[in-house]
Amino acid sequence: MSERQFVFISGPYSQGDVAANVAEAIHAGDLVAKAGHVPFIPHLSHFWHLIHPHEYTFWLKQDMHWLGKCDCLVRLFGPSLGSEKEVLAAREARIPVYRSVEEFLVAVGVVAKAETGASSRSVTCNPDG
């Protein structure tokens, strides 16, 4: 296995079903963690927001601070203006952006490309994002 990576999980939150989006991000983070890496899942702030609500800009600012500490970003599938901003910030900071968890796992040598065939929809992503 390659050196442990800190992985920012980026994906839809408010577009569509929020609970399903949070679950998708957690599933992706769990795959990253099971592979020996350290995921940061901004979607978990959903629970913080339920207790102490903040404006959208507060959450995006928090996410951007964390993004700067991560080694790479995994962009999950689906429309998200916040994710688009995160991807742009990652690229500007020269932080690698992966279009799926599988792409990340192949890149770090955890799985071979042929092994990634039929896995959960939570790990695929929009190639444009």
Secondary structure, DSSP 8 states (H G I E B T S, - for coil): --S--EEEEE--SSSS-HHHHHHHHHHHHHHHHHTT-EEE-GGGHHHHHHHS---HHHHHHHHHHHHTT-SEEEE-SS--HHHHHHHHHHHHTT--EESSHHHHHHHTTSS-GGGGTT--GGG---TT-
